[in-house]
Amino acid sequence: MSSKSYKNLILEKKDGVAKLTVNRPNVYNALNPETMQEMASAIAEVDKDESVKVLVITGAGEKAFIAGADITTFPSLTPNQAKEFAKLGQIKITRALENLGKPVIAAVNGVAMGGGCEIVLACDFIVASETAKFGQPEINLAILPGWGGTQRLPRIVGPFKAKELCMLGDPIDAKEAERIGLVYKVVPPAKLNETVSELCNKLMGKSSIALRLTKSSIDKALDTEIDAGLAYESEMFSKAFTTEDHIEGAKAFIEKRKPVFKGK
């Protein structure tokens, strides 16, 4: 089943999985303002579609996931336009991915630089091809990451590695990204789609409600101190006990069978 058409994206929906492909391979899938607006629209569409259980983001071609923002638009940006450009990436794309009540998988098939790396940081699972590269090279343009790189990287890899990536601007390969905890799994290029499909199937075997509550609770831990975080966790824990899926999960465990969750 296909979604509505986009000029610079392909959004496909099938068997509970939405696959969003940035389709500008001639410019390494770089994001210009038009593509960013389309991406924001596609994420909002997925959010509203109850048939979608998992979102996968990738790039067209074999060279790039998303090479970052389209730098050709930068020389003409005023400071106020730059701020709006940053807000679009921060709020309508990366923050929207974090707030999406469904698992988001980045299938990184090539370079993920600048804004592309920042989109990766906002996903829940990152599966990378061995050919993938990650980096925040904005410093080489005398600017800095604007879509959350300086905020999410320290939380994921620590402040010193974040400063190395953002202040030196050198890329890292997939194995190094996996070593520092930036990537969930690294696989040969030929195995990327298969590995992502297996992960989608595993996630869709879980309760969609429990996944949403768990994602929300983990993300809350990054934004609050421990006591407030524990209080929020207790609230999410109690919400899970209001669901039919919880009862089904407990019964299935007792009866030694596989649970059949309905997202209720």
C-alpha positions as CSV (number, residue, x, y, z in Angstrom):
1,M,0.0,0.0,0.0
2,S,1.4,3.4,-1.0
3,S,0.9,6.7,0.7
4,K,0.2,10.0,-1.0
5,S,3.0,11.1,-3.3
6,Y,5.8,13.5,-2.4
7,K,8.2,15.2,-4.8
8,N,11.4,14.4,-2.9
9,L,10.4,11.5,-0.7
10,I,8.9,8.1,-1.1
11,L,6.5,7.0,1.7
12,E,5.3,3.4,1.5
13,K,3.1,1.6,4.0
14,K,2.9,-2.2,4.1
15,D,2.0,-4.7,6.8
16,G,2.2,-2.2,9.6
17,V,5.5,-0.7,8.5
18,A,5.9,2.8,7.0
19,K,9.2,3.2,5.0
20,L,10.2,6.8,4.4
21,T,12.9,7.2,1.7
22,V,14.6,10.5,1.1
23,N,14.8,10.5,-2.7
24,R,17.4,12.9,-3.9
25,P,20.3,10.6,-4.7
26,N,21.9,13.1,-7.1
27,V,22.7,15.3,-4.2
28,Y,23.3,12.6,-1.6
29,N,19.8,13.0,-0.3
30,A,20.6,16.4,1.1
31,L,17.7,18.2,2.7
32,N,16.6,21.5,1.2
33,P,13.7,23.5,2.8
34,E,11.2,21.9,0.4
35,T,12.3,18.3,1.3
36,M,12.3,19.2,5.0
37,Q,8.7,20.4,4.8
38,E,7.8,17.2,3.0
39,M,9.5,15.1,5.7
40,A,7.7,17.0,8.4
41,S,4.4,16.3,6.6
42,A,5.2,12.6,6.1
43,I,6.1,12.2,9.8
44,A,2.8,13.8,10.8
45,E,1.0,11.5,8.4
46,V,2.6,8.4,10.0
47,D,1.7,9.7,13.4
48,K,-2.0,9.9,12.5
49,D,-2.1,6.5,10.7
50,E,-3.1,3.9,13.3
51,S,-2.3,1.1,10.8
52,V,1.4,2.0,11.0
53,K,3.3,0.3,13.9
54,V,6.9,1.0,12.9
55,L,8.6,3.8,10.9
56,V,11.8,3.1,8.9
57,I,13.8,6.0,7.5
58,T,16.4,5.6,4.8
59,G,18.0,7.2,1.8
60,A,17.7,6.4,-1.9
61,G,20.8,4.9,-3.6
62,E,23.8,3.2,-2.2
63,K,26.0,6.2,-1.2
64,A,24.0,8.3,1.3
65,F,21.4,8.0,4.0
66,I,21.1,11.8,4.3
67,A,24.2,13.9,3.6
68,G,22.8,16.8,5.7
69,A,21.2,20.1,4.8
70,D,21.6,21.4,1.2
71,I,24.5,23.8,1.7
72,T,23.7,25.6,-1.6
73,T,20.9,27.4,0.2
74,F,23.1,28.6,3.0
75,P,24.9,31.7,1.5
76,S,21.5,33.5,1.1
77,L,20.1,32.8,4.6
78,T,19.8,35.7,6.9
79,P,20.3,35.1,10.7
80,N,16.5,35.1,11.2
81,Q,16.0,32.7,8.3
82,A,18.8,30.4,9.7
83,K,16.9,30.3,13.1
84,E,13.7,29.3,11.3
85,F,15.6,26.7,9.3
86,A,17.0,25.3,12.6
87,K,13.5,25.3,14.2
88,L,12.1,23.4,11.3
89,G,14.7,20.6,11.7
90,Q,14.5,20.7,15.5
91,I,10.7,20.7,16.0
92,K,9.0,19.4,12.9
93,I,11.5,16.6,12.2
94,T,13.9,15.5,15.0
95,R,11.6,16.3,17.9
96,A,8.6,14.9,16.0
97,L,10.5,11.6,15.6
98,E,11.3,11.5,19.3
99,N,7.7,12.2,20.2
100,L,6.2,9.7,17.7
101,G,4.4,7.1,19.7
102,K,5.9,4.3,17.5
103,P,9.4,2.9,17.2
104,V,11.5,4.6,14.6
105,I,14.4,2.8,12.8
106,A,17.1,4.5,10.8
107,A,18.4,2.2,8.1
108,V,21.7,4.0,7.4
109,N,22.8,2.9,4.0
110,G,25.6,5.4,3.5
111,V,26.8,8.8,4.7
112,A,24.8,10.4,7.5
113,M,26.4,13.8,8.0
114,G,25.2,17.0,9.6
115,G,21.5,17.1,9.7
116,G,21.5,13.5,8.5
117,C,23.4,12.4,11.6
118,E,21.1,14.5,13.7
119,I,18.0,12.7,12.3
120,V,19.7,9.4,13.2
121,L,20.2,10.7,16.8
122,A,16.4,11.2,17.1
123,C,15.6,7.6,16.0
124,D,15.1,4.7,18.4
125,F,17.1,2.1,16.6
126,I,20.0,2.7,14.2
127,V,20.9,-0.2,11.9
128,A,24.0,0.7,9.7
129,S,25.6,-0.7,6.7
130,E,29.4,-1.3,7.0
131,T,29.8,1.4,4.4
132,A,28.0,4.1,6.6
133,K,29.8,7.1,8.0
134,F,28.6,9.5,10.6
135,G,29.6,13.1,11.4
136,Q,28.9,16.6,12.4
137,P,31.1,18.6,10.0
138,E,29.3,22.0,10.4
139,I,32.4,23.4,12.2
140,N,34.2,23.3,8.8
141,L,31.6,25.8,7.5
142,A,32.1,28.1,10.6
143,I,28.7,27.1,12.0
144,L,27.5,24.4,14.4
145,P,24.8,21.6,14.4
146,G,21.4,23.2,14.4
147,W,19.0,20.2,14.6
148,G,20.0,18.9,18.1
149,G,23.5,17.5,17.5
150,T,25.0,19.5,20.4
151,Q,22.2,18.4,22.7
152,R,21.7,14.7,21.8
153,L,25.3,13.6,21.2
154,P,26.5,14.4,24.7
155,R,23.5,12.4,26.1
156,I,24.4,9.4,23.9
157,V,28.2,9.3,23.6
158,G,29.2,11.7,26.4
159,P,30.5,15.3,26.3
160,F,34.1,14.6,25.3
161,K,33.2,12.4,22.3
162,A,30.5,14.9,21.4
163,K,33.1,17.8,21.4
164,E,35.4,15.7,19.2
165,L,32.7,15.1,16.7
166,C,31.3,18.7,16.7
167,M,34.5,20.7,17.2
168,L,36.9,18.8,14.9
169,G,34.3,17.8,12.3
170,D,35.9,14.5,11.4
171,P,33.6,11.6,10.3
172,I,33.6,8.2,12.0
173,D,32.9,4.9,10.3
174,A,30.1,2.5,11.3
175,K,32.2,0.3,13.5
176,E,33.4,3.3,15.6
177,A,29.8,4.5,15.8
178,E,28.8,1.1,17.1
179,R,31.7,1.1,19.6
180,I,30.7,4.4,21.1
181,G,27.0,3.4,21.4
182,L,25.7,5.5,18.6
183,V,24.6,2.5,16.5
184,Y,22.4,-0.5,17.4
185,K,23.9,-2.9,14.9
186,V,26.3,-2.9,11.9
187,V,25.7,-5.3,9.0
188,P,27.1,-5.9,5.5
189,P,25.3,-3.8,2.9
190,A,23.5,-6.8,1.4
191,K,22.0,-7.6,4.9
192,L,20.7,-4.1,5.8
193,N,17.2,-4.5,4.5
194,E,16.9,-8.0,5.9
195,T,18.1,-7.0,9.3
196,V,15.7,-4.0,9.4
197,S,12.8,-6.2,8.4
198,E,13.7,-8.7,11.2
199,L,13.8,-5.8,13.7
200,C,10.4,-4.5,12.4
201,N,8.8,-7.9,12.9
202,K,10.2,-8.3,16.4
203,L,8.9,-4.9,17.4
204,M,5.5,-5.6,15.9
205,G,5.3,-8.7,18.0
206,K,5.2,-6.5,21.1
207,S,2.3,-4.5,22.5
208,S,2.2,-1.1,20.6
209,I,0.8,0.5,23.7
210,A,3.7,-0.8,25.9
211,L,6.2,0.3,23.3
212,R,4.8,3.8,23.3
213,L,4.8,4.0,27.1
214,T,8.3,2.6,27.3
215,K,9.7,5.0,24.7
216,S,8.1,7.9,26.5
217,S,9.5,6.9,29.9
218,I,13.0,6.4,28.6
219,D,13.0,9.7,26.8
220,K,11.7,11.4,30.0
221,A,14.8,10.2,31.7
222,L,16.9,12.4,29.5
223,D,15.0,15.5,30.3
224,T,14.4,15.3,34.1
225,E,16.0,14.5,37.4
226,I,15.7,11.0,38.9
227,D,12.8,11.5,41.3
228,A,10.6,13.2,38.7
229,G,11.6,10.5,36.2
230,L,10.7,7.7,38.6
231,A,7.3,9.4,39.3
232,Y,6.7,9.5,35.5
233,E,7.8,5.8,35.2
234,S,5.2,4.9,37.9
235,E,2.5,6.7,35.9
236,M,3.4,4.9,32.7
237,F,3.6,1.6,34.6
238,S,0.1,2.1,36.0
239,K,-1.2,3.1,32.5
240,A,0.0,-0.2,31.2
241,F,-2.1,-2.1,33.7
242,T,-5.3,-0.5,32.2
243,T,-4.7,-2.2,28.9
244,E,-6.1,-5.5,27.5
245,D,-2.6,-6.2,26.1
246,H,-1.3,-6.4,29.7
247,I,-3.9,-9.0,30.6
248,E,-3.1,-11.0,27.4
249,G,0.6,-10.8,28.1
250,A,0.2,-12.1,31.7
251,K,-2.1,-14.9,30.6
252,A,0.2,-15.9,27.7
253,F,3.1,-16.1,30.1
254,I,1.2,-18.3,32.6
255,E,-0.2,-20.5,29.8
256,K,3.3,-20.8,28.2
257,R,2.2,-19.5,24.8
258,K,3.0,-16.6,22.5
259,P,0.9,-13.5,23.3
260,V,-1.4,-12.0,20.7
261,F,-1.4,-8.3,21.3
262,K,-4.1,-6.0,19.8
263,G,-2.9,-2.6,20.8
264,K,-5.8,-2.1,23.3
